[in-house]
Amino acid sequence: MVKEKDGKKTKAALLSVSSNTILVVLKLAVGLTIGSVSVVSEAIHSGVDLLAAVIALLAVKKAGVPADKDHPYGHGKFENVSGTVEALLIFLAAGWILYEAVKKLVYHDPLEQPGLGVAVMAISSVANLLVSQMLFRVGKETDSIALQADACHLRTDVYTSAGVMLSLAIIMTGSVIAPGIDLRWMDPVAAIAVALLIVRAAYHLTVESARDLLDVSLPKEEEEAICCHIAAFAPTVRGYHRLATRKSGSDRFVEFHMRVDPTMTIDESHRIADMITDSIKQRFPNTRVTIHIEPCNCALAHEETCGCLLNNGGRDSLNGSYTYTDID
């Protein structure tokens, strides 16, 4: 199953690399030919996406390497590093586009054959829409932050290419209907709009990628689902506390302390821990669960006043406790 997911991620990343390579060459050639800063800016945008796709490809390959002695928790965070680096590159590209667009607003360089620009932007929009849909699907199936980040880039390209295409179409139409009106300013304005959209996408990508580098807890809805899986084993499981979660790439890590009857045998408590682990893994594949088992020594365990009971928060009691860890 893991190898199958890694294969899907690699194929998706390779398709993104190929698509972006073709679009960069096509946009750059047309943009320089017709003198359009918006088309050139789109070429740069695709160039950044190409670099991001290459980084994503390397990241998913590295993230798929099994845990080893030096990386006992696996290599999943290579995907998060990849997404963060991609976001920083996008910020730089946006700055360059803004600089070139403002310069063209001031000097009004000539714009020739805008129809070519319209055509290449239409091709770009369709190609990026199809590839981004595939990347989003595979990224969600495999829980790959790198592929989802790449898909986010391409989806932004769809909208920016469509905006540039519209501005060039208006310039082309205006030159025929009202040749006395200078609409060339729309070209750099469209480029500025592209840059602002890129900055917005980069900001969200930075937040999404960097949060897991800081070992932020899983989203609230995921933690609530994990708590429900644990609570489903009550009253055998009398309580739990110290729940700690985090994510690394597509891998999740869940740790908590579980309270059980002090007379329960080690074999029985291991069996319960196995069942809870399997339950959590069915909902969240690629999850490593660590359960610290503690005795509930409360004499009133059968009453609501017992501090061990589920949803009561529990009390720390480390005497006679031991740790069960799932390492599958």
Backbone hydrogen bonds, N-H to C=O, Kabsch-Sander energy under -0.5 kcal/mol:
donor,donor_aa,acceptor,acceptor_aa,energy
5,K,1,M,-2.2
6,D,2,V,-2.5
7,G,3,K,-2.2
8,K,4,E,-2.0
9,K,5,K,-2.4
10,T,6,D,-2.3
11,K,7,G,-2.3
12,A,8,K,-2.3
13,A,9,K,-2.4
14,L,10,T,-2.3
15,L,11,K,-2.1
16,S,12,A,-1.9
17,V,13,A,-2.1
18,S,14,L,-2.4
19,S,15,L,-2.6
20,N,16,S,-2.5
21,T,17,V,-2.0
22,I,18,S,-1.9
23,L,19,S,-2.1
24,V,20,N,-2.4
25,V,21,T,-1.8
26,L,22,I,-2.3
27,K,23,L,-2.9
28,L,24,V,-2.4
29,A,25,V,-2.1
30,V,26,L,-2.1
31,G,27,K,-3.1
32,L,28,L,-2.3
33,T,29,A,-1.6
34,I,30,V,-2.5
35,G,31,G,-1.1
36,S,31,G,-1.8
37,V,35,G,-0.6
40,V,36,S,-2.1
41,S,37,V,-2.4
42,E,38,S,-1.8
43,A,39,V,-1.9
44,I,40,V,-2.2
45,H,41,S,-2.5
46,S,42,E,-2.6
47,G,43,A,-2.0
48,V,44,I,-2.6
49,D,45,H,-2.2
50,L,46,S,-2.5
51,L,47,G,-2.4
52,A,48,V,-2.8
53,A,49,D,-2.7
54,V,50,L,-2.4
55,I,51,L,-2.5
56,A,52,A,-2.7
57,L,53,A,-2.5
58,L,54,V,-2.4
59,A,55,I,-2.6
60,V,56,A,-2.8
61,K,57,L,-1.6
62,K,58,L,-2.4
63,A,59,A,-3.3
64,G,60,V,-1.1
65,V,62,K,-1.5
68,D,71,H,-1.1
74,G,71,H,-2.2
75,H,63,A,-0.5
75,H,65,V,-0.6
78,F,75,H,-1.8
79,E,76,G,-1.7
80,N,76,G,-0.6
81,V,77,K,-2.6
82,S,78,F,-2.2
83,G,79,E,-2.3
84,T,80,N,-2.0
85,V,81,V,-2.5
86,E,82,S,-2.4
87,A,83,G,-1.9
88,L,84,T,-1.9
89,L,85,V,-2.1
90,I,86,E,-2.1
91,F,87,A,-1.9
92,L,88,L,-1.7
93,A,89,L,-2.2
94,A,90,I,-2.5
95,G,91,F,-1.8
96,W,92,L,-1.9
97,I,93,A,-2.3
98,L,94,A,-2.3
99,Y,95,G,-2.0
100,E,96,W,-2.3
101,A,97,I,-2.5
102,V,98,L,-2.4
103,K,99,Y,-1.9
104,K,100,E,-2.0
105,L,101,A,-1.9
106,V,102,V,-1.4
107,Y,103,K,-2.1
108,H,104,K,-2.4
112,E,34,I,-2.6
116,L,113,Q,-1.4
117,G,113,Q,-0.8
118,V,114,P,-2.2
119,A,115,G,-2.1
120,V,116,L,-2.3
121,M,117,G,-2.2
122,A,118,V,-1.9
123,I,119,A,-2.2
124,S,120,V,-2.2
125,S,121,M,-2.5
126,V,122,A,-2.1
127,A,123,I,-2.5
128,N,124,S,-2.7
129,L,125,S,-2.0
130,L,126,V,-2.1
131,V,127,A,-2.4
132,S,128,N,-2.6
133,Q,129,L,-1.9
134,M,130,L,-1.7
135,L,131,V,-2.4
136,F,132,S,-2.7
137,R,133,Q,-2.1
138,V,134,M,-2.6
139,G,135,L,-3.0
140,K,136,F,-2.3
141,E,137,R,-2.2
142,T,138,V,-2.5
143,D,139,G,-0.6
144,S,139,G,-2.2
145,I,143,D,-0.7
148,Q,144,S,-1.9
149,A,145,I,-2.0
150,D,146,A,-2.1
151,A,147,L,-2.6
152,C,148,Q,-2.0
153,H,149,A,-2.0
154,L,150,D,-2.2
155,R,151,A,-2.6
156,T,152,C,-1.9
157,D,153,H,-1.9
158,V,154,L,-1.7
159,Y,155,R,-1.4
160,T,156,T,-2.6
161,S,157,D,-2.8
162,A,158,V,-1.8
163,G,159,Y,-2.2
164,V,160,T,-2.5
165,M,161,S,-2.6
166,L,162,A,-2.1
167,S,163,G,-2.2
168,L,164,V,-2.5
169,A,165,M,-2.2
170,I,166,L,-2.2
171,I,167,S,-2.1
172,M,168,L,-2.7
173,T,169,A,-2.6
174,G,170,I,-2.8
175,S,171,I,-1.9
176,V,172,M,-0.7
176,V,173,T,-0.8
177,I,173,T,-2.7
178,A,174,G,-2.3
181,I,178,A,-1.9
182,D,180,G,-0.5
183,L,181,I,-0.8
186,M,183,L,-1.9
187,D,184,R,-1.5
189,V,185,W,-1.8
190,A,186,M,-2.3
191,A,187,D,-1.7
192,I,188,P,-2.2
193,A,189,V,-2.2
194,V,190,A,-2.2
195,A,191,A,-2.3
196,L,192,I,-2.3
197,L,193,A,-2.1
198,I,194,V,-2.2
199,V,195,A,-2.3
200,R,196,L,-2.0
201,A,197,L,-2.3
202,A,198,I,-2.6
203,Y,199,V,-2.2
204,H,200,R,-1.9
205,L,201,A,-2.2
206,T,202,A,-2.4
207,V,203,Y,-2.1
208,E,204,H,-2.3
209,S,205,L,-2.6
210,A,206,T,-2.6
211,R,207,V,-1.4
212,D,208,E,-0.5
213,L,209,S,-0.6
214,L,210,A,-1.1
214,L,211,R,-0.5
215,D,212,D,-1.3
216,V,211,R,-1.6
222,E,219,P,-0.7
223,E,219,P,-2.2
224,E,220,K,-2.5
225,A,221,E,-1.7
226,I,222,E,-2.1
227,C,223,E,-2.4
228,C,224,E,-1.9
229,H,225,A,-1.8
230,I,226,I,-1.8
231,A,227,C,-2.9
232,A,228,C,-1.5
233,F,230,I,-1.9
234,A,231,A,-1.9
236,T,233,F,-0.6
237,V,233,F,-2.0
238,R,236,T,-0.8
238,R,259,R,-2.0
239,G,259,R,-1.2
241,H,257,H,-2.0
244,A,255,E,-3.1
246,R,253,F,-1.7
248,S,251,D,-3.2
251,D,248,S,-2.3
252,R,286,N,-2.3
253,F,246,R,-2.5
254,V,288,R,-2.7
255,E,244,A,-2.6
256,F,290,T,-1.7
257,H,241,H,-3.0
258,M,292,H,-3.0
259,R,239,G,-3.6
260,V,294,E,-2.3
264,M,261,D,-1.8
269,S,265,T,-2.4
270,H,266,I,-2.4
271,R,267,D,-2.0
272,I,268,E,-2.3
273,A,269,S,-2.3
274,D,270,H,-2.6
275,M,271,R,-2.2
276,I,272,I,-2.5
277,T,273,A,-2.5
278,D,274,D,-2.6
279,S,275,M,-2.1
280,I,276,I,-2.4
281,K,277,T,-2.5
282,Q,278,D,-1.9
283,R,279,S,-1.2
284,F,280,I,-2.9
288,R,252,R,-2.7
289,V,287,T,-0.6
290,T,254,V,-2.9
291,I,324,Y,-2.3
292,H,256,F,-2.6
292,H,290,T,-0.5
293,I,291,I,-0.7
293,I,322,Y,-1.5
294,E,258,M,-3.4
296,C,260,V,-3.2
297,N,295,P,-0.9
301,A,298,C,-1.1
303,E,300,L,-2.5
306,C,303,E,-1.7
309,L,306,C,-0.8
310,L,238,R,-0.5
312,N,309,L,-1.6
314,G,307,G,-0.7
321,S,318,L,-1.6
322,Y,293,I,-1.9
324,Y,291,I,-3.0
326,D,289,V,-2.3
327,I,325,T,-0.5
